[in-house]
């Protein structure tokens, strides 16, 4: 009933949010006489803050229309390389002739985006930074409430099979980059391919800020999974999709609950951010206000996760630690990272990461003992939190070029 109540509440306050938005524009539009009344800017700021706190946030677009190669602007076209019920494989294709593309000879990079609440667009900066020198693909996961029940369930094993299929589709020269949650299923996918001597294994794996071994430097995210029994997750955070969505009746971990959890991790920081936004609007600091809008347009846009996938991730990754303990079976086959020998490995961690603590991603090196030392590398980004390792100034200036260099050396 919680999901239905949430939808009812959203429908109830929607007219109020529309009124707040209209009132804010009425008090700020220079051709409106109300914009020149006393205290108009303060009142408008309050209305916009109210609107943004209560509005529904939809999935934002990637919005990457071009990149620059050798000083020349090249148009980017989003193409669907493969369409699956729970995921779309997107290709950021450069609008060039086949001859020009062949001459570039850019390595293929498959970015495996997290299926952990936010949309793949959270990695927009990752994509944009890699585009000038790479042929970039990304997994764009579908909101589970939009997937009809007739498509069946989606398990953690299915996630791994999706990754394997995408790797095979892009060929053995692809490099796989996983951010946060997918580091675990990506390592499992490549391990199973190595155990089977699959000729389509990728050239390299780049694992960034993920819970390979959550027992190391546990964070609040890890502690929640270990302190609560599995039955608590089954009975507390799983709900059926309401009838007004294509996935009506599907069991999911709703996005609005995930968002509440994100905010609860640091409520004071978000409260201060919204207060600062109000002050920026009052002072007419439009650049700072626009930065706030862009961040929260992305941060507040969340998706529902399939219940079976979410619950299996909690148990397999965060409670039973199946990957580091060597007890994980996928389709009856044991996941053996030690079997990987020909795939280069790069791990990246943020010094200040409060989601995947220091050492959790580095654990991949110990597990992948079959990879020669010359094909392994580790980066610890000083002063970086979780988001800073794949987005923002530190990613662009200190990390991206090292990722590109690693890919180039192992292409």
ROKOL-400073 format. One line per field, with one value per residue (C-alpha): residue in one letter; x, y, z. Coordinates in steps of 0.5 Angstrom, whole numbers. Last residue first. Layout:
// residues N
resn [a:...] .
x [X:...] .
y [Y:...] .
z [Z:...] .
***
This chain:
// residues 411
resn [x:x:x:x:x:x:x:x:x:x:x:x:x:x:x:x:x:x:x:x:x:x:x:x:x:x:x:x:x:x:x:x:x:x:x:x:x:x:x:x:x:x:x:x:x:x:x:x:x:x:x:x:x:x:x:x:x:x:x:x:x:x:x:x:x:x:x:x:x:x:x:x:x:x:x:x:x:x:x:x:x:x:x:x:x:x:x:x:x:x:x:x:x:x:x:x:x:x:x:x:x:x:x:x:x:x:x:x:x:x:x:x:x:x:x:x:x:x:x:x:x:x:x:x:x:x:x:x:x:x:x:x:x:x:x:x:x:x:x:x:x:x:x:x:x:x:x:x:x:x:x:x:x:x:x:x:x:x:x:x:x:x:x:x:x:x:x:x:x:x:x:x:x:x:x:x:x:x:x:x:x:x:x:x:x:x:x:x:x:x:x:x:x:x:x:x:x:x:x:x:x:x:x:x:x:x:x:x:x:x:x:x:x:x:x:x:x:x:x:x:x:x:x:x:x:x:x:x:x:x:x:x:x:x:x:x:x:x:x:x:x:x:x:x:x:x:x:x:x:x:x:x:x:x:x:x:x:x:x:x:x:x:x:x:x:x:x:x:x:x:x:x:x:x:x:x:x:x:x:x:x:x:x:x:x:x:x:x:x:x:x:x:x:x:x:x:x:x:x:x:x:x:x:x:x:x:x:x:x:x:x:x:x:x:x:x:x:x:x:x:x:x:x:x:x:x:x:x:x:x:x:x:x:x:x:x:x:x:x:x:x:x:x:x:x:x:x:x:x:x:x:x:x:x:x:x:x:x:x:x:x:x:x:x:x:x:x:x:x:x:x:x:x:x:x:x:x:x:x:x:x:x:x:x:x:x:x:x:x:x:x:x:x:x:x:x:x:x:x:x:x:x:x:x:x:x:x:x:x:x:x] .
x [89:93:97:92:86:91:93:85:84:90:87:81:83:87:83:77:75:78:74:67:65:68:72:69:62:65:69:76:81:87:85:87:89:91:94:95:97:105:103:100:93:92:91:85:82:88:87:80:81:83:75:74:80:78:70:65:60:64:69:74:81:77:78:80:82:85:86:88:85:89:89:83:82:83:77:73:66:63:58:51:48:52:55:59:63:70:70:71:65:60:60:54:51:53:54:50:45:44:45:40:35:36:35:29:26:27:30:25:28:31:31:33:40:40:35:39:46:43:38:44:49:43:43:50:50:44:47:41:42:35:36:43:40:35:40:44:38:37:45:44:39:42:48:44:41:47:46:38:38:40:36:30:32:32:25:23:26:21:25:20:15:12:4:3:10:6:5:-2:-4:1:8:8:13:19:23:20:18:24:29:27:27:35:36:39:46:49:46:46:53:55:51:54:61:65:73:74:68:65:70:68:64:65:69:71:73:77:77:81:82:75:74:71:75:71:76:70:74:75:68:66:71:69:62:64:68:62:57:62:64:57:55:60:62:64:69:70:75:73:78:74:68:62:57:61:62:54:52:57:54:47:49:51:45:41:45:43:35:30:23:19:17:10:10:11:17:16:16:23:26:30:38:42:48:54:58:63:68:74:79:74:69:72:71:63:62:64:61:54:55:49:46:45:39:40:37:42:43:50:53:57:61:63:69:71:78:79:82:81:82:77:72:74:73:66:64:63:57:61:56:55:52:47:45:38:37:31:27:33:35:41:46:41:44:46:49:55:57:64:68:75:81:84:77:72:65:58:51:51:45:45:37:34:30:24:24:17:16:16:22:23:17:18:25:22:16:21:26:20:18:25:25:19:20:18:14:18:17:9:9:11:16:22:19:21:15:11:16:16:8:8:12:9:2:5:7:0:-3:2:1:-5:-2:4:0:-4:3:6:0:0:7:6:0] .
y [-4:-5:1:5:3:4:11:13:11:15:21:20:21:27:33:30:26:31:36:33:26:19:19:25:21:17:22:24:28:24:19:12:8:1:-2:-10:-12:-12:-16:-22:-23:-30:-27:-24:-25:-21:-15:-15:-13:-6:-5:-6:-3:4:4:4:9:14:15:20:17:15:8:6:-1:-3:-10:-13:-19:-25:-29:-29:-36:-33:-29:-36:-36:-43:-45:-48:-42:-37:-40:-35:-39:-36:-32:-26:-26:-30:-24:-27:-21:-15:-19:-25:-23:-16:-17:-23:-18:-13:-17:-21:-14:-11:-4:2:9:15:22:27:26:28:34:36:37:41:45:47:49:53:57:58:61:65:69:74:75:72:66:65:65:60:55:56:54:48:46:47:42:37:37:36:30:26:19:20:24:17:13:17:17:9:9:14:9:3:-3:-7:-13:-13:-12:-6:-6:-2:4:6:0:1:-3:-8:-7:-9:-4:-7:-15:-17:-12:-14:-22:-21:-19:-12:-11:-13:-9:-3:-3:-4:3:6:4:-2:-1:-8:-13:-10:-14:-13:-7:-2:5:4:-3:-2:-9:-10:-13:-16:-24:-26:-32:-36:-40:-43:-41:-34:-33:-34:-29:-24:-24:-25:-19:-15:-17:-14:-8:-7:-3:2:4:-1:0:-6:-5:-8:-12:-18:-16:-11:-16:-21:-16:-14:-21:-22:-16:-18:-25:-22:-18:-24:-28:-22:-24:-20:-23:-24:-20:-21:-17:-11:-7:1:0:-4:3:1:0:4:0:5:5:9:9:12:18:24:21:19:26:26:19:20:26:23:18:20:19:12:13:13:8:2:-1:2:4:-1:3:-1:2:1:3:9:7:14:12:7:13:17:11:10:17:21:23:20:14:15:8:6:-1:-1:-5:-9:-12:-12:-7:-7:-2:4:10:17:21:25:31:32:39:40:41:34:31:35:32:33:33:30:31:25:26:27:21:25:28:29:36:37:40:44:47:49:52:56:59:61:64:68:71:73:76:80:83:90:90:90:82:83:88:82:84:82:75:74:74:71:65:64:64:59:54:55:54:47:45:46:42:36:36:31:27:26:24:19:16:15:12:7:5:5:0] .
z [-53:-46:-46:-49:-44:-39:-42:-42:-35:-33:-37:-34:-27:-25:-29:-31:-25:-20:-24:-24:-25:-24:-18:-15:-14:-9:-5:-8:-4:-6:-12:-10:-17:-18:-24:-26:-33:-31:-25:-29:-28:-25:-18:-19:-12:-9:-14:-14:-6:-9:-10:-2:0:2:3:-2:0:4:-1:2:-1:-8:-11:-18:-20:-26:-29:-35:-38:-41:-34:-31:-27:-21:-21:-20:-20:-19:-24:-23:-27:-23:-16:-11:-6:-7:0:-4:-9:-4:1:5:7:3:-4:-5:0:-1:-9:-9:-5:-11:-17:-14:-13:-19:-18:-19:-22:-19:-21:-15:-16:-24:-23:-16:-20:-25:-21:-16:-22:-24:-18:-17:-24:-23:-17:-17:-9:-7:-12:-9:-2:-4:-7:-1:4:-1:0:7:8:3:7:14:11:10:9:10:3:0:4:2:-5:-5:-2:-8:-13:-11:-9:-14:-14:-21:-20:-25:-30:-35:-30:-27:-24:-18:-18:-12:-6:-3:2:9:9:4:7:14:12:10:17:18:21:15:10:14:16:8:7:13:11:12:11:8:9:3:-1:-9:-6:-12:-13:-20:-23:-30:-34:-40:-46:-46:-46:-53:-54:-48:-44:-40:-34:-37:-39:-32:-29:-34:-32:-24:-25:-28:-23:-17:-21:-23:-16:-16:-23:-28:-35:-40:-45:-52:-57:-56:-59:-58:-58:-54:-49:-49:-48:-42:-39:-40:-37:-31:-30:-31:-25:-21:-23:-27:-27:-33:-39:-38:-32:-36:-35:-34:-26:-27:-29:-35:-35:-40:-41:-44:-50:-52:-58:-55:-56:-56:-52:-45:-42:-44:-42:-35:-35:-37:-31:-27:-34:-33:-28:-21:-16:-16:-23:-24:-31:-34:-39:-45:-48:-55:-57:-63:-69:-72:-79:-79:-76:-82:-87:-84:-85:-79:-74:-68:-65:-57:-57:-52:-50:-47:-41:-37:-43:-48:-54:-57:-60:-59:-62:-59:-65:-63:-68:-68:-67:-69:-65:-66:-64:-60:-58:-60:-58:-51:-48:-43:-42:-35:-32:-29:-23:-19:-16:-9:-7:-13:-13:-6:-7:-13:-9:-4:-9:-12:-5:-4:-11:-11:-4:-6:-13:-20:-22:-21:-27:-31:-37:-33:-31:-24:-20:-25:-26:-19:-19:-24:-21:-14:-18:-21:-15:-12:-17:-16:-9:-9:-15:-11:-5:-9:-12:-5:-2:-8:-6:1:0] .
***
